[in-house]
Amino acid sequence: GAVVSQHPSWVICKSGTSVKIECRSLDFQATTMFWYRQFPKQSLMLMATSNEGSKATYEQGVEKDKFLINHASLTLSTLTVTSAHPEDSSFYICSARSRDANTGELFFGEGSRLTVL
Amino acid sequence: AQSVTQLGSHVSVSEGALVLLRCNYSSSVPPYLFWYVQYPNQGLQLLLKYTTGATLVKGINGFEAEFKKSETSFHLTKPSAHMSDAAEYFCAVNPRNFNKFYFGSGTKLNVKP
């Protein structure tokens, strides 16, 4: 199956710093990637949809200036949490849809656990 | 509006017992349906999916699910639970619009020895 890789898996940072999370589709081209946030014992909350070469579409309530998303190529999307604060601590998961897929299936990365001190 | 309902946030079964995780959806047309499994601190792994054709679909690890249009359901079953099945399971719906994907709230499966 298609593989999506996220990096880093774990990151700890100080309050006020910025953190970048990468999401790569390893063996397919992804025209669309999705970024989710998952709070403990809860479901996935869609943060934004990113399309290669265009601006991301953010869900209501998600600060686009705080969560910067870049989808510069068909295999890479990045999420940058700017000026991170403890309340940004969470599990972030990316997913990607293959350009060739016709069934809507999403392939998920392993997730990135962010802890802001 | 689309919605996905998973009845029971926690389900506990004994090892060897039947697993039944419920999922109902609301959609004006039959959507694509998925079950994903999540182990602690990991991403989501596809268990199985329904797109078209046979309504009973088989997935990995012995799981299967049946699409019932009349009941707008896509319940996940496994005849005999194994300890390694303990995880969180998410039902998801894609309403054949590639830009949206809706998740249920998840069901945590506990398997007792």
Interface residues (C-beta under 8 A of the other chain):
Chain A: G1 V4 Q6 T32 F34 K41 Q42 S43 L44 L46 T49 F91 I93 S95 R97 T103 G104 E105 L106 F107 F108 G109 E110 G111 R113
Chain B: Y32 F34 Y36 N41 Q42 G43 L44 Q45 L46 K49 T51 F90 A92 N94 R96 F98 N99 F101 F103 G104 S105 G106 K108
